[in-house]
Amino acid sequence: MIFLDASVLLAVEDLDDRNHQAACALLRTGALGTLDLAAYELTNVAEMRWHDPDAGRRLRERVWAIAEFGALVRVDRALADRAAEISRENAISAYDAAYAAGAQRIGAPLASCDERDLVSRGLADLPHELLGARPNSS
């Protein structure tokens, strides 16, 4: 199983994202997980930044598909406490830390396109790293 943060799901929708192809390939692997928080983050980006309600619907449908066929980790006290700990230890947002905590909970690697906050700190891998491929350089 591979745990996805919102940036990977957004890269699937964004044809110009350098991680687009690898993110799409990750989705085809099947065994996926994410946080319930992803539904809100994806909606926010698609509708508020991109002004694209259709993209918001497609992105939420991907979250529900992951919930149905993979693992949807829901926030609880233990997850929130672990996210706070990761956030403090790594000086990252609680939102980013929550994905790391969720991946830890289910024992899965975290896929993220967030090189600055997650990948650079060793908390996540880029999509192509989990596939053994190279990102789209165009």
N, C-alpha and C positions, 0 to 999 in steps of 0.2 A: 504494500500500500504506500502511496505517496500523498502527503498532506499538502494542500494548496493554499496559499494566501490569496488575497483579493487581486494582487498585482498579476498573478498568473492567469486568473480568469479574465481580467481586463485585457491582457495581451492577446488572448484568443479572439477577442472582439475587435481589437485594434490592428488592422492590417499593416500599419506603419511601424508598429512596435518591433524592435529588433529581436525580441523573444517570441514573436508570433508563431512561427513554424514549430519551434520546440514546444511551446505551450499547447498548441493544437495536438501535437504528437503525444504529449503527456495525457491529455484528456482521452485519447484513444486507448491508453493502456488499461483503462477500466477500474482498477483498484485504487480509488481515490477517497480522500477525506478533506474536510474543511470545517471551519467554524460557522456557527449560526450568524455571527457578526458579519460574515461575508455578504449576506443578502442585503444588509443595510449599506455597507461600503460600496458595493457594486451599483446599487440604485442611486446612491448619492453622486458617484462619478458620472454614470450614464445620463442621469436626468439633470443634474445641476451644472456639471462642467461641459458635457457633450450635448446637452439639450436634445437627447435622443431617447424618448420613452420606449421605443421598440427595442433598442439595445438593452435598456433596463429590464424589460420583460424577458428577453433571451438570456440575459445573465442570471436573473433569478431562477429561471427554469433550469439552468445548469446546476445551481445550488440544490434545487429540489431533486434533480436526478442523482447528484452525489449523495444526498440524504437517503434516497430510495435504494441505490445500488452499492453504496460505499458506507462512509461514516460521516455523520454530521455531529460534531462535538458541540455540546451546549454549555453555556457558562454556568458555573456553580461556584460555591465558596472556594473549594480547593483550586479550581482553575484560575479564579481571580487572584487568589493569594500567590500562586506560582507565577502568574503573569506579572504581578507587582514585583516579585523577587527578581525575575529576569529583567524587567524594566530598570530596576535600580542597579543591578549588576552591570548592565550593558549601556546605560544611559540612552535608552530608546523609548519610544512611546509605549504605553500600555497596550495599545491596539496591536502593534507589531509583536510585542512580547506575548500577547494572547495566542497568536498563531504558533509561536515557538512552544508555548505551554501545551497547546492542543496536540501538536505533533509528538511531543514528549509523552503525553498521556497515552496515545495509542501506539507508541513505539515506531513511528514512521518518520522518514526524512521529510523535511519541510522544503518545498519548492517555492521560490520567490524570485521576482525580478528586482527586488529592492536591494541593490548592491551596497548602497551606503549604510543602511541600518541593520540588515539581516545577514546578507551574504558575507560582507567584509568582516563580520564578527564571528563567523563560523556557525551561525544559528540556522542557516538555510543554504541551499544550493540553487544555482540557476537552473532553469528547466533543461537546457542542453546538457548540463553536467549529470543530471539524473538519467538522461537518455544515452549518454556517451556520444553526443553529436555536437556540432558547432552551431552557434546562433546564426540567424540570417544576417548577413553583413550589409545588406542593401538599405 
